Every structure is written in C-alpha cells, then in structure tokens.
Amino acid sequence: MMAVRAVNSCSIFRSASPPPFSAAVRCRLYHYRNLQFRRCSKLGFRFHAFRSEKKLFGHGGVRSCSVHSLVDSVMEELEFMRKRKRVYAASKMGLTSSGELLEDKLSNRVLEKGLLLEFKKDSDRVLLAVAQKPDGKKNWMVSDQVLVETTKCGMLNRLLGVNGVTSSIKPQQITYIVPGIENFDHTGISDFIQKAQDNLDPALLEFAWVELLENNKSVTTEELAEMIFGSAEPLESYCAHLLLSKDETYFSVLETKGSRSIYGPRPTVQVQELLRWKLAKEAAEQELQEFVQLLKSAKNMPSKSKPPKSTWLAEEKTRHKIESLESYAIDACKNDDQKKTAGMILKAMGLVKTASSAVNLLIDIGYFPVHVNLELLKLNIPTDHSDEILTAAESLLSESSDPDEIYRKDLTHLKVYAIDVDEADELDDALSATRLQDGRIKVWIHVADAARFVQPGSMVDREAMRRGTSIFLPTATYPMFPENLAMEGMSLKQGEICNAVTASVVLRSDGSIAEFSVDNSVIKPTYMLTYESASELLHLNLEEEIELKILSEAATLRLQWRQQQGAVDTATLEARIKVANPEDPEPVINLYVENQADPAMRLVTEMMLLCGEVIATYGSRNNIPLPYRGQPQSNIDVSLFQHLPEGPIRSSAIVRLMRAAEIDFRKPIRHGILGLPGYVQFTSPIRRYMDLLAHYQVKAYLRGESPPFSAGQLEGMASILNMHSRLAKRLFSSSLRYWILEYLRSQPKERKYRALILKFIKDRTAALLLVEVGFQASAWVSVGAQIGDEVEVRVDEAHPRDDFISLKEVI
C-alpha cells in the first residue's frame, strides 16, 4: 500500500521500500530548472541560491517535487532508461545526444608558443606550464612554476613552488590546454592557480550532473564552464577541467583525443553507490586519523605512562588496527586487508612501509616491550595452557593412581644425586653409584616417571604432543606440561619419595656394559646439585661423597670406551643466559659460559648416554618399537684433525662435517658420533614428548602389556614431533643470540675479549669463538695469525634487533 500526503505543494511517496533513486533526482530537477543566474565577482555566473540547497544524498532526501502518480513515475522512469540507451548507442556511432559528432567536439588545439598547459610530470605530480619552443619533431620545451597537488575530489590541496623549471615534455604527457590564452607569462601561473583554488566548489558538479542526466547530454570542459559559471573564459574552463578530471563520482570519460575529453554523467544507481562508498571511505579515513592520533599521543608519553597492551585490544575498531600492525611487524598478515590497514597506518604516521617500522612503532607506543621476541610471535608458539588443560592436570595430581605400585623396586636406600643448571624447574633425572665387591662399578640412572600421571590419548597427553617439547629461553620457560603437573607431580624432589623408571648397569673395567636391568622404582633424592657445586665436590674429593667420585670414575670409563668405538668428542664452550626482567628497557642479563668438558657436565652427559644405550639394548632384546637414533653414515676420520688444538677448535671443525641423525622405529642403528651400537633418548620425559613415547612403550612391556604404539605409528608421530623440535631449537638459538648481542652491546666500549680462531672464512676474515662469552662471530685478523691462535678483540657495534655485530682486533 502506498500513501500520499501533500507537503508544500508536492507529494512524497511512502511505501515499504524507498522511492526509485532517479525519481528523487527528477523531483530535484524542478528546483534547478528555473534557477536564475547572477554574476560573481570572480567567476562569471553562478546559479542563484544553489548553495542554499541541500546535497542530493545524506541530508534527508528530497525537499520538494511535483505531484506524480505512480503510473507517471513508472512511465517517466522507463522513458529515462530509453533515452540513456539512445545516448549510449549514439556515442558508439560517434554522435552526441544532439547529433553532433564527437569528433567535432574533440578537435584538438595545435600546440604553439605561449599556450598555458597542464602536463603530467610523473605518476604523482601534475604541473601547469607555458609552452616555449619545439624540442625535436614532437617534444616541446615548457616552463613551469608550481606543483599542483590535488585530492581525489578535485580540490586543490596545496601549492609547492618549483621556481620556473624548464623541461622537455612529450605530447602524451599533456593532460589539458587552457583555451583562450596566448603568450601567457609563466611567472603568472601561481596567481592563476590561486584564483582557481579560491573558486572551486565540487558541489557544482552535482548540479551539472542532475541537469545533464535529465537531458542525456555529454560535455566538454568549456561547456561545463559555461553551464556552471556562466562563462568559458580561461580561468573558468580550467576550473571545470579540474572538477571533471578529478571527479570519481558524477562523471566518466566517454572519449579522449589528445588533451581534450568528453565527459558523460554516470547512471543514477552508480552515483548512489559511489556516494555511499565515498561516505564509508571518509568515515574510515576519519577513524584512521583518530587512531593515528592515539598512536602519536602514546608515542610521546613517558615509558611508565604508556597505555597497557590490554587497552589497545579493548575496542573492536582499535583491536583490528593494532592487530594488523602486529601481523605486519612479524610478516604474518592473514589477508590483504590486514596488510593494507597496516600500510595506511604507517603512511599516516610518516613511516616507511616495512616490518621494522611497524615493530619500532609498536615498541614506541608501549604495545611491544623494547626486547620483544619477534620469533616467538612469528612461530605462534603457545606460551600458556588453556583452562581446560589446567583443570585436567589438577585432576591428575589429585586423583591419579599408580598402576605400577606393586611392581616398583624400593631404591630409597641409595644416595641419589640430581645435577642440573641452577635455575632448572623440571628435574627429570638423577644418579646413584656403588662399587661392587668384585671391584666393578654399578650405576643407577633414575628417570622421573612422567607416564605414571598421563596415559596415551588423554587430553593432557594430546596437548603435550601438540607442543612436542618444553621451550627454554633466556627470558622464560614454556613447559610441555602445565607447571603444577610438571614440577609438583612429575619432577624429582629432594628428600621426597618419588616414582621413577630406573636403568641399573654394571660396567666392566673397560667401560662396556656387563649387565643391566630396567625397572619401575621408588627413590628419595639426596642432593640437588648445580654443575658448579658438583664440580666443587669432585674437586674436594670428600670421603663422605664417595658415590659422586665413583660416578665420575664411571663417566671416565664410559668416555674412553666410546672413543675406542669411534666416538667423536664435540665438547665446546656454550653460552647460557638468564634475563630476570626482560620487560624493562635495560634488563639485567646474567651470562654463564658452560665448558662441556667440565667434570660434572661430562659425568651427567656420559650417564645419560649410558641410559640411552641400555634402553636401546632392552628394546632390541624384547622387540619393542622405539625411536632408535643413529648415524650409520658417519665416517669422520678423527686423525685428520689431530693437528688442531684439542677442545673447541677441534670440535668446531668436526661438527661442520657431521650429518643429521636418523631414526629407526624397529631396531637399533649404530650411532657413529656417539660410538654406541644403539641409542634411545629416554631421560627427559617431562621436557621431550619423544622421550615420553619411549616411556609409554617400555612401561607397557614391564607390565606385561603390548606396547601402545606400533613402529608405523611411532614413525608418523615422530615426523610431527621433529618439526616441533626444530622450531624449538630455532627459537632457542635466535633468542640466545639476541640476548648475547644485547649483552655485548651493553658492555663498556673499551672492554676486550679473548677469542680463538676457529677457521678462515675468506682472506683474513676469521670465524672466532669469544672465550668469555661462548659466542661465535667473525672479524678481520692480522697477518700471521693461524687457526687455533688466540687474539684479542673488542665490540665495535652490536645491534640485536638487526642481528648485527662488528668485532675489531686489538693490535
């Protein structure tokens, strides 16, 4: 149903849907059709009272219109569409709506000296210039005066003086020749432009569009000037050209010849859509500017006053923009919209569109800490456990029963040493030793029984597999299991009864395995020692700690035996860093350099390798599918490196030739680098899921059950786990390197460092090992220095964010 009511002698249609857009346009035409012209002081005739009219869109619709019946409206709409079709057909034949040939309208003016013209200098610049003289057959020399920058709506935005530059231009660069001008003085261009700027009004285009759409006409710039200004003088014609050439709403180019164009009014529906788009764009630009102001405000605040990260994520519009910037910063944009949004923000801030610009901006506003770990964000590493997993872990701690309780060996009478770094949170291995009556050494390697709490396929187990490994960084640890479960339930704790899986081994005098067993056990750790304190105890050679001395003796026997089997010693210096307050701009960095040849570290390493050999042998004898590691292809001839100094120099040369390890899930394979007939990683089930898999398999066999996984299943799982392991290693390496560089950057410039020459890269540029830092870098060294020599260097530059360091030899 449609109701009609009279308002100011016109009718307004009301229905369930709005009236046709073109009907609204025609109503508006009645206001324009009889308007009177008046002469303006600057620009000829303007339409009287035009400025008092509201815009066609966005101001409440039509003000007044003639009374039309529904039938009349429909008939007029059909007639309007037929007229448009006729105009289109005529334009295809080269005719205007009046029958005039387009060719006649597009007659191009011959270029001659003194003409005022507009030309395109480059993709971003349009200049006004005066033609001076021909330059060859086609080009012309012109003198310009100002750079004209325009906005997309056609308004002049600003003027930049360029002091009358003379240049040669091609005919195709000319975009417009101002009509009616001869012998123009190029020094008057600025004044000409200023007058045009003062009198431009994009609203005039709306009037012209309505009139031309009704009459199905197209126009040249001169005709438009006559229509809206009442004059086609040079200034008015140039204003009309600016309005038409930059318009993206009301008119489109029908035909172009040289520097002249014919413009036609766009269809009503298209204009309506363009105006909607324009309004949406303006709203988006306003929103962008408001966001940019927030960024600038936060950037100028003192460090302690900057808004917290949560405030940037509270509101949807702000969150979308800040997340786009973050994704751009870490090269992880999910779609083109994020990339475009970030680019617009950086441009609005006056920054180049690069990832590093986005990173620095996010740091400047306090969203990122100064030392943000970009690699952690790029790899999308999970740093927290979900509430669901935390709840499940709590249930395991409170309700988990021990299916192996009746089979466990009571080893609580043994003195048990747990040796690890001082900040270790997850303690998953410990050692015991004694000397038998026949003089042989017996050792026990106790491994935390993580599988007592989790079952294959459970929720917590699936989450552990998804992570694959705990991640240890200088700034934080991201455990494979929730902290409470890993540290309270699974970890070995001093002075408390703990469940373990124990490999007990009797060694022959040459260090080989005489006998062994693998059992579920109960132990009571006696000491929790750091490597430093364990080394000190060994050095003191205390009688009451004879068990520690026996462990050291066993480790020496094992190393000698492995070397006889072809093992390669790869012990070197390694840096370890802990940062207590990484969020601070100037954090405290604690650096430790670990010598892997240290007695305590040797002791632990040898016992872990011994356990790996025992589990491989146990699995082989009982046909248990396990992740057997090896390097059967290794054929490194250690004798070739005898000329190199023993220690980091020789180890570095050998490591460069080593190949990646291989895994077999059915039987052991020789591990040439370790000098072992078979090897299975077993001693870190809290930290590495692959070790936990080995526990599942072995514990099932100990209970008399079939292993939960076949060799094929293990192989499929290992491919995923190895990927997680590689990512964790990459993250650890990049983070460690960043903080070492930050440590070196923060040291006094005059500080000197001892460095060993590992190899020569090119000419006198050598790979160096900084002894006090445990870090490798390169530098030019003086003539005469050889591999293995020690030189002294200082840090010339260090830029952690750019992964750059420059060392200079101190002569």
Stockholm file with secondary structure:
# STOCKHOLM 1.0

chainA/1-811         MMAVRAVNSCSIFRSASPPPFSAAVRCRLYHYRNLQFRRCSKLGFRFHAFRSEKKLFGHGGVRSCSVHSLVDSVMEELEFMRKRKRVYAASKMGLTSSGELLEDKLSNRVLEKGLLLEFKKDSDRVLLAVAQKPDGKKNWMVSDQVLVETTKCGMLNRLLGVNGVTSSIKPQQITYIVPGIENFDHTGISDFIQKAQDNLDPALLEFAWVELLENNKSVTTEELAEMIFGSAEPLESYCAHLLLSKDETYFSVLETKGSRSIYGPRPTVQVQELLRWKLAKEAAEQELQEFVQLLKSAKNMPSKSKPPKSTWLAEEKTRHKIESLESYAIDACKNDDQKKTAGMILKAMGLVKTASSAVNLLIDIGYFPVHVNLELLKLNIPTDHSDEILTAAESLLSESSDPDEIYRKDLTHLKVYAIDVDEADELDDALSATRLQDGRIKVWIHVADAARFVQPGSMVDREAMRRGTSIFLPTATYPMFPENLAMEGMSLKQGEICNAVTASVVLRSDGSIAEFSVDNSVIKPTYMLTYESASELLHLNLEEEIELKILSEAATLRLQWRQQQGAVDTATLEARIKVANPEDPEPVINLYVENQADPAMRLVTEMMLLCGEVIATYGSRNNIPLPYRGQPQSNIDVSLFQHLPEGPIRSSAIVRLMRAAEIDFRKPIRHGILGLPGYVQFTSPIRRYMDLLAHYQVKAYLRGESPPFSAGQLEGMASILNMHSRLAKRLFSSSLRYWILEYLRSQPKERKYRALILKFIKDRTAALLLVEVGFQASAWVSVGAQIGDEVEVRVDEAHPRDDFISLKEVI
#=GR chainA/1-811 SS CCEEEEETTEEEEECSSCCCHHHHHHHHHHHHTTCCEEEETTTEEEETTGGGSCCSSSSSSCSCCCCCCHHHHHHHHHHHHHHHHHHHHHHHTTBCTTSCBHHHHTCCCCCCTTCEEEEECSSSCEEEEEEEEEETTTEEEEEEEEEEEECTTSCEEEEEECCCCEEEECGGGEEEECTTCCSCCGGGHHHHHHHHHHHCCTHHHHHHHHHHHHHTCCBCHHHHHHHHHSCCCHHHHHHHHHHHHHCSSSEEEEEEETTEEEEEECCHHHHHHHHHHHHHHHHHHHHHHHHHHHHHHHHHSCGGGSCCHHHHTSSHHHHHHHHHHHHHHTTCCSSHHHHHHHHHHHHHTTCCSSHHHHHHHHHHTTSSCTTCCHHHHHTTCCCSCCHHHHHHHHHHHHHCCCTTGGGCEECTTSCCEEEECTTCCCCCEEEEEEECTTSCEEEEEEEECGGGTCCTTSHHHHHHHHHCBCEECSSCEECSSCHIIIIIIISCCTTSCEEEEEEEEEECTTSCEEEEEEEEEEECCCEEEEHHHHHHHHHHTCGGGHHHHHHHHHHHHHHHHHHHTTCCCCCCEEEEEEESCTTSSSCCEEEEEEETTSHHHHHHHHHHHHHHHHHHHHHHHTTCCCCEEEBTTCCCCGGGGTTSCTTHHHHHHHHTTCCCCEEESSSCCCBTTTTBSCBCCCSCTTTBHHHHHHHHHHHHHHTTCCCSSCHHHHHHHHHHHHHHHHHHHHHHHHHHHHHHHHHHHHSCTTCEEEEEEEEEEETTEEEEEETTTTEEEEEECCTTCCTTCEEEEEEEEEEGGGTEEEEEECC
#=GC SS_cons         CCEEEEETTEEEEECSSCCCHHHHHHHHHHHHTTCCEEEETTTEEEETTGGGSCCSSSSSSCSCCCCCCHHHHHHHHHHHHHHHHHHHHHHHTTBCTTSCBHHHHTCCCCCCTTCEEEEECSSSCEEEEEEEEEETTTEEEEEEEEEEEECTTSCEEEEEECCCCEEEECGGGEEEECTTCCSCCGGGHHHHHHHHHHHCCTHHHHHHHHHHHHHTCCBCHHHHHHHHHSCCCHHHHHHHHHHHHHCSSSEEEEEEETTEEEEEECCHHHHHHHHHHHHHHHHHHHHHHHHHHHHHHHHHSCGGGSCCHHHHTSSHHHHHHHHHHHHHHTTCCSSHHHHHHHHHHHHHTTCCSSHHHHHHHHHHTTSSCTTCCHHHHHTTCCCSCCHHHHHHHHHHHHHCCCTTGGGCEECTTSCCEEEECTTCCCCCEEEEEEECTTSCEEEEEEEECGGGTCCTTSHHHHHHHHHCBCEECSSCEECSSCHIIIIIIISCCTTSCEEEEEEEEEECTTSCEEEEEEEEEEECCCEEEEHHHHHHHHHHTCGGGHHHHHHHHHHHHHHHHHHHTTCCCCCCEEEEEEESCTTSSSCCEEEEEEETTSHHHHHHHHHHHHHHHHHHHHHHHTTCCCCEEEBTTCCCCGGGGTTSCTTHHHHHHHHTTCCCCEEESSSCCCBTTTTBSCBCCCSCTTTBHHHHHHHHHHHHHHTTCCCSSCHHHHHHHHHHHHHHHHHHHHHHHHHHHHHHHHHHHHSCTTCEEEEEEEEEEETTEEEEEETTTTEEEEEECCTTCCTTCEEEEEEEEEEGGGTEEEEEECC
//
